[in-house]
Amino acid sequence: MEGLAQGYIPKSYHVVLLESWGYSVVSSAHDLEGIMAKINQYSIYPDAIISDYRLAPPTTGIDVIEHLREFYEDNIPAIIITGDTSPEMLTTFKIANIPVLHKPIQVARLRTFLQRAIK
């Protein structure tokens, strides 16, 4: 598989899990500048983006996804991970047209997203 860009998910169970599925994971920083530095360091084109919603203020996962899509001039498949289930946030994600996985993450749903996104 090619690269898989993430917002902030520490090298933890989730990263180990993704790597066990055969994905190359670029686990990046808490803010957009750090994320772009990692992307440039590895010189990759991400097949998918997984981002937590809450990053270092004022950056959000939506900001990261939109920036990477503009940077690569492509509608890269993306998903937001969040524990926020408020109606306001659900509306925000719907308007941004970005699917959401709520914490705790259902592993099967994450795998299904990746299998559909990366063909």
Residue frames as a rotation matrix with the C-alpha (Angstrom) as fourth column:
MET 1
0.581 0.814 0.000 0.00
0.814 -0.581 0.000 0.00
0.000 0.000 -1.000 0.00
GLU 2
-0.136 -0.553 0.822 1.06
0.386 -0.794 -0.470 3.58
0.912 0.253 0.322 -0.46
GLY 3
-0.932 -0.362 0.025 0.97
0.140 -0.424 -0.895 6.10
0.334 -0.831 0.446 2.34
LEU 4
0.177 0.953 -0.244 -1.78
0.762 0.024 0.647 6.66
0.623 -0.301 -0.722 4.80
ALA 5
-0.659 -0.424 0.622 -1.81
0.028 -0.839 -0.543 10.14
0.752 -0.340 0.565 6.29
GLN 6
0.073 0.662 -0.746 -3.22
0.925 0.235 0.299 10.76
0.373 -0.712 -0.595 9.70
GLY 7
0.488 0.021 0.872 -3.99
-0.378 -0.896 0.233 13.68
0.787 -0.443 -0.430 11.84
TYR 8
-0.396 -0.719 0.571 -2.84
-0.836 0.026 -0.548 13.00
0.380 -0.694 -0.611 15.36
ILE 9
0.900 0.427 -0.083 -3.04
-0.324 0.785 0.528 9.40
0.291 -0.449 0.845 16.53
PRO 10
0.177 -0.905 0.386 -0.08
-0.943 -0.044 0.329 8.45
-0.281 -0.423 -0.862 18.69
LYS 11
-0.317 -0.333 -0.888 1.82
-0.586 0.805 -0.092 5.28
0.746 0.491 -0.451 17.75
SER 12
-0.422 0.353 0.835 -0.43
-0.792 0.305 -0.529 3.06
-0.441 -0.885 0.150 19.67
TYR 13
-0.330 0.418 0.846 -2.77
0.170 0.908 -0.382 0.19
-0.929 0.017 -0.371 19.17
HIS 14
0.686 0.709 -0.162 -4.39
-0.009 -0.215 -0.977 1.92
-0.728 0.671 -0.141 16.19
VAL 15
0.334 -0.651 -0.682 -1.13
-0.931 -0.342 -0.130 2.48
-0.149 0.678 -0.720 14.34
VAL 16
-0.676 -0.567 0.471 0.05
-0.534 0.817 0.217 -1.05
-0.508 -0.104 -0.855 15.08
LEU 17
0.024 0.796 0.605 -3.32
0.196 0.589 -0.784 -2.34
-0.980 0.138 -0.142 13.89
LEU 18
0.794 0.269 -0.546 -3.14
-0.406 -0.433 -0.804 -0.39
-0.453 0.860 -0.234 10.62
GLU 19
-0.108 -0.917 -0.384 0.41
-0.990 0.063 0.126 -1.60
-0.092 0.393 -0.915 10.00
SER 20
-0.592 -0.068 0.803 -0.68
-0.230 0.969 -0.088 -5.18
-0.773 -0.237 -0.589 10.70
TRP 21
0.499 0.820 0.280 -3.22
0.177 0.220 -0.959 -4.77
-0.849 0.528 -0.035 7.91
GLY 22
0.063 -0.598 0.799 -0.38
0.951 0.278 0.133 -3.87
-0.302 0.752 0.586 5.54
TYR 23
0.834 0.277 0.478 -0.72
0.431 -0.867 -0.251 -0.10
0.345 0.415 -0.842 5.49
SER 24
-0.425 -0.905 0.001 2.19
0.797 -0.375 -0.474 2.31
0.429 -0.201 0.880 5.70
VAL 25
0.650 0.710 -0.271 1.24
0.738 -0.506 0.446 4.84
0.179 -0.490 -0.853 8.35
VAL 26
-0.504 -0.686 0.524 2.59
0.419 -0.725 -0.547 8.35
0.755 -0.056 0.653 8.66
SER 27
0.403 0.571 -0.715 1.65
0.906 -0.139 0.400 9.30
0.129 -0.809 -0.574 12.18
SER 28
-0.190 -0.505 0.842 1.99
0.538 -0.771 -0.341 13.02
0.821 0.388 0.418 12.35
ALA 29
-0.918 -0.389 -0.082 1.75
0.311 -0.575 -0.757 16.04
0.247 -0.720 0.649 14.54
HIS 30
-0.337 0.785 -0.519 -0.92
0.778 -0.078 -0.623 17.99
-0.530 -0.614 -0.585 16.38
ASP 31
0.223 0.381 -0.897 -1.03
-0.096 -0.907 -0.409 20.87
-0.970 0.177 -0.165 13.91
LEU 32
0.953 0.287 0.092 -1.10
0.071 0.083 -0.994 21.52
-0.293 0.954 0.059 10.19
GLU 33
0.506 -0.835 -0.215 2.53
-0.850 -0.440 -0.291 22.66
0.149 0.330 -0.932 10.00
GLY 34
-0.280 -0.613 0.739 3.75
-0.733 0.634 0.248 19.46
-0.620 -0.472 -0.627 11.65
ILE 35
0.421 0.530 0.736 1.56
0.108 0.777 -0.620 17.34
-0.901 0.341 0.270 9.43
MET 36
0.976 -0.070 -0.207 2.88
-0.218 -0.255 -0.942 18.97
0.014 0.964 -0.264 6.28
ALA 37
0.115 -0.988 0.101 6.46
-0.989 -0.104 0.101 18.54
-0.089 -0.112 -0.990 7.51
LYS 38
-0.188 -0.131 0.973 5.84
-0.299 0.952 0.070 14.79
-0.936 -0.278 -0.218 7.90
ILE 39
0.776 0.530 0.342 4.19
0.184 0.329 -0.926 14.54
-0.603 0.782 0.158 4.48
ASN 40
0.790 -0.534 -0.302 7.16
-0.579 -0.485 -0.655 16.33
0.203 0.692 -0.692 2.87
GLN 41
-0.044 -0.838 0.544 9.66
-0.892 0.278 0.356 14.25
-0.450 -0.469 -0.760 4.85
TYR 42
-0.190 0.030 0.981 8.25
0.022 0.999 -0.027 11.00
-0.982 0.017 -0.190 3.50
SER 43
-0.669 -0.052 -0.742 7.42
-0.673 -0.382 0.634 12.36
-0.317 0.922 0.221 0.02
ILE 44
-0.819 0.438 0.370 4.24
0.458 0.888 -0.036 10.34
-0.344 0.140 -0.928 -0.18
TYR 45
-0.618 0.786 -0.003 0.87
-0.579 -0.453 0.678 10.67
0.532 0.420 0.735 -1.75
PRO 46
-0.772 0.311 0.555 -1.66
-0.392 0.455 -0.800 9.53
-0.501 -0.834 -0.230 0.83
ASP 47
-0.825 0.541 -0.162 -4.25
0.221 0.573 0.789 6.98
0.520 0.616 -0.592 -0.25
ALA 48
0.343 0.923 -0.175 -6.43
0.561 -0.052 0.826 7.95
0.753 -0.382 -0.535 2.69
ILE 49
-0.588 -0.438 0.680 -6.49
-0.264 -0.691 -0.673 10.36
0.764 -0.575 0.291 5.59
ILE 50
0.290 0.591 -0.753 -7.48
0.729 0.374 0.574 9.43
0.620 -0.715 -0.323 9.12
SER 51
-0.620 -0.515 0.592 -7.62
0.054 -0.781 -0.623 12.37
0.782 -0.354 0.512 11.48
ASP 52
-0.396 0.459 -0.796 -8.77
0.897 0.009 -0.441 13.03
-0.195 -0.889 -0.415 14.97
TYR 53
0.489 0.614 0.620 -11.10
0.708 -0.694 0.130 16.00
0.510 0.376 -0.774 15.01
ARG 54
0.997 -0.081 0.014 -9.48
-0.071 -0.763 0.643 17.83
-0.041 -0.641 -0.766 17.90
LEU 55
0.272 -0.959 0.081 -5.90
0.816 0.185 -0.548 18.81
0.511 0.215 0.832 17.15
ALA 56
-0.529 -0.500 -0.686 -3.81
0.782 -0.602 -0.165 21.71
-0.330 -0.623 0.709 18.47
PRO 57
0.567 0.798 -0.204 -6.11
0.663 -0.589 -0.462 24.75
-0.489 0.127 -0.863 18.43
PRO 58
-0.150 0.963 -0.224 -7.12
-0.707 -0.263 -0.657 26.26
-0.691 0.060 0.720 16.16
THR 59
-0.630 -0.173 -0.757 -6.47
-0.732 0.456 0.506 23.30
0.257 0.873 -0.415 13.80
THR 60
0.206 0.710 0.673 -9.15
-0.680 0.599 -0.423 20.64
-0.704 -0.371 0.606 13.40
GLY 61
-0.383 -0.277 0.881 -9.21
0.267 0.880 0.393 17.39
-0.884 0.386 -0.263 11.51
ILE 62
0.655 0.657 0.373 -11.45
0.595 -0.145 -0.791 19.05
-0.465 0.740 -0.486 8.94
ASP 63
0.711 -0.474 -0.520 -8.76
-0.541 -0.840 0.025 21.70
-0.448 0.264 -0.854 8.38
VAL 64
-0.304 -0.884 0.355 -6.16
-0.436 0.461 0.773 18.98
-0.847 0.080 -0.525 7.82
ILE 65
-0.103 0.344 0.933 -8.31
0.634 0.746 -0.205 17.04
-0.767 0.571 -0.295 5.38
GLU 66
0.878 0.479 0.000 -9.27
0.323 -0.591 -0.740 20.13
-0.354 0.649 -0.673 3.39
HIS 67
0.455 -0.786 -0.418 -5.65
-0.695 -0.607 0.385 21.34
-0.556 0.116 -0.823 3.28
LEU 68
-0.449 -0.659 0.603 -4.31
-0.143 0.719 0.680 17.97
-0.882 0.220 -0.417 2.11
ARG 69
0.244 0.613 0.752 -7.01
0.743 0.380 -0.551 17.70
-0.624 0.693 -0.362 -0.54
GLU 70
0.955 0.060 -0.292 -6.11
-0.099 -0.860 -0.501 21.17
-0.281 0.507 -0.815 -1.82
PHE 71
0.152 -0.987 -0.051 -2.37
-0.666 -0.141 0.733 20.47
-0.730 -0.078 -0.679 -1.61
TYR 72
-0.625 -0.390 0.676 -2.68
0.096 0.821 0.562 17.29
-0.775 0.416 -0.476 -3.66
GLU 73
-0.509 0.529 -0.678 -5.50
-0.835 -0.496 0.239 18.67
-0.210 0.688 0.695 -5.82
ASP 74
-0.607 0.329 -0.723 -7.49
-0.103 0.870 0.483 15.50
0.788 0.368 -0.494 -5.22
ASN 75
0.255 0.784 0.566 -10.48
-0.850 -0.097 0.518 14.41
0.461 -0.613 0.642 -3.16
ILE 76
-0.676 -0.619 -0.399 -8.46
-0.331 0.739 -0.586 11.98
0.658 -0.264 -0.705 -1.04
PRO 77
0.318 0.795 -0.516 -10.72
0.213 0.471 0.856 9.63
0.924 -0.383 -0.020 0.94
ALA 78
-0.719 -0.534 0.445 -10.81
-0.249 -0.400 -0.882 10.78
0.649 -0.745 0.155 4.54
ILE 79
0.314 0.784 -0.535 -12.42
0.475 0.359 0.804 10.01
0.822 -0.507 -0.260 7.85
ILE 80
-0.188 -0.259 0.947 -12.62
-0.635 -0.704 -0.319 11.89
0.749 -0.662 -0.033 11.15
ILE 81
-0.169 0.111 -0.979 -12.27
0.659 0.752 -0.028 10.19
0.733 -0.650 -0.200 14.52
THR 82
-0.565 0.038 0.824 -13.97
-0.446 -0.855 -0.266 11.92
0.694 -0.518 0.500 17.43
GLY 83
-0.787 0.352 -0.507 -15.67
0.610 0.563 -0.557 11.37
0.090 -0.748 -0.658 20.71
ASP 84
-0.790 0.478 -0.383 -17.94
-0.291 -0.843 -0.453 14.38
-0.540 -0.247 0.805 20.13
THR 85
-0.719 0.604 0.344 -21.47
0.694 0.593 0.408 13.30
0.043 0.532 -0.846 19.28
SER 86
-0.426 0.572 -0.701 -23.19
0.155 -0.717 -0.679 16.66
-0.892 -0.398 0.217 19.73
PRO 87
0.481 0.701 0.527 -25.77
0.684 0.077 -0.726 17.58
-0.549 0.709 -0.442 17.09
GLU 88
0.776 -0.235 -0.586 -23.70
-0.389 -0.909 -0.150 20.65
-0.497 0.344 -0.797 16.18
MET 89
-0.286 -0.957 0.034 -20.61
-0.614 0.211 0.760 18.56
-0.735 0.197 -0.649 15.43
LEU 90
-0.265 0.256 0.930 -22.59
0.527 0.846 -0.083 15.97
-0.808 0.468 -0.359 13.47
THR 91
0.826 0.563 -0.023 -23.95
0.334 -0.522 -0.785 18.83
-0.454 0.640 -0.619 11.34
THR 92
0.407 -0.768 -0.494 -20.40
-0.696 -0.611 0.377 20.19
-0.592 0.190 -0.784 10.86
PHE 93
-0.542 -0.635 0.550 -19.17
-0.169 0.723 0.670 16.80
-0.823 0.270 -0.499 9.62
LYS 94
0.146 0.692 0.707 -22.19
0.712 0.423 -0.561 16.41
-0.687 0.585 -0.431 7.34
ILE 95
0.883 0.152 -0.444 -21.62
-0.112 -0.850 -0.514 19.86
-0.455 0.504 -0.734 5.80
ALA 96
0.040 -0.966 -0.255 -17.94
-0.820 -0.177 0.544 19.02
-0.571 0.188 -0.799 5.28
ASN 97
0.759 0.351 -0.548 -19.00
-0.613 0.670 -0.420 15.73
0.220 0.654 0.724 3.67
ILE 98
-0.409 -0.898 -0.164 -16.51
-0.662 0.416 -0.623 13.78
0.628 -0.146 -0.764 5.79
PRO 99
0.455 0.579 -0.676 -17.49
0.027 0.750 0.660 10.47
0.890 -0.319 0.326 7.37
VAL 100
-0.011 -0.355 0.935 -17.01
-0.909 -0.386 -0.157 10.06
0.416 -0.852 -0.318 11.11
LEU 101
0.014 -0.009 -1.000 -15.96
0.362 0.932 -0.004 7.23
0.932 -0.362 0.016 13.39
HIS 102
0.541 0.228 0.810 -16.92
-0.604 -0.565 0.562 7.81
0.586 -0.793 -0.168 17.00
LYS 103
-0.628 -0.776 -0.057 -14.68
-0.420 0.400 -0.815 6.77
0.655 -0.488 -0.577 19.85
PRO 104
-0.125 -0.873 0.472 -14.21
-0.339 0.485 0.806 4.11
-0.933 -0.059 -0.356 20.92
ILE 105
-0.286 -0.086 -0.954 -13.34
-0.951 -0.099 0.294 3.14
-0.119 0.991 -0.053 17.36
GLN 106
0.624 0.463 0.629 -15.10
-0.277 0.884 -0.375 0.15
-0.730 0.060 0.680 15.87
VAL 107
-0.361 -0.930 0.068 -12.22
-0.299 0.185 0.936 -1.63
-0.883 0.317 -0.345 14.17
ALA 108
-0.277 0.314 0.908 -14.43
0.760 0.650 0.007 -3.29
-0.588 0.692 -0.419 11.57
ARG 109
0.791 0.609 -0.055 -15.80
0.470 -0.663 -0.583 0.09
-0.391 0.435 -0.811 10.45
LEU 110
0.363 -0.756 -0.544 -12.29
-0.541 -0.646 0.538 1.51
-0.759 0.099 -0.644 10.10
ARG 111
-0.568 -0.598 0.565 -11.19
0.057 0.657 0.752 -1.47
-0.821 0.459 -0.339 8.05
THR 112
0.168 0.725 0.668 -14.27
0.859 0.224 -0.460 -1.22
-0.483 0.651 -0.585 5.82
PHE 113
0.831 0.082 -0.550 -13.54
-0.075 -0.963 -0.258 2.49
-0.551 0.255 -0.794 5.21
LEU 114
-0.065 -0.965 -0.253 -9.94
-0.589 -0.167 0.790 1.71
-0.805 0.201 -0.558 4.23
GLN 115
-0.498 -0.092 0.862 -10.88
0.439 0.831 0.342 -1.19
-0.748 0.549 -0.374 1.98
ARG 116
0.530 0.758 0.381 -13.37
0.762 -0.229 -0.606 0.99
-0.372 0.611 -0.698 0.12
ALA 117
0.794 -0.235 -0.561 -11.04
-0.241 -0.968 0.066 3.99
-0.558 0.083 -0.825 0.00
ILE 118
-0.156 -0.954 -0.256 -7.95
-0.842 -0.007 0.540 2.14
-0.517 0.300 -0.802 -1.16
LYS 119
0.791 0.509 0.340 -8.59
-0.225 0.758 -0.612 -0.13
-0.569 0.408 0.714 -4.09
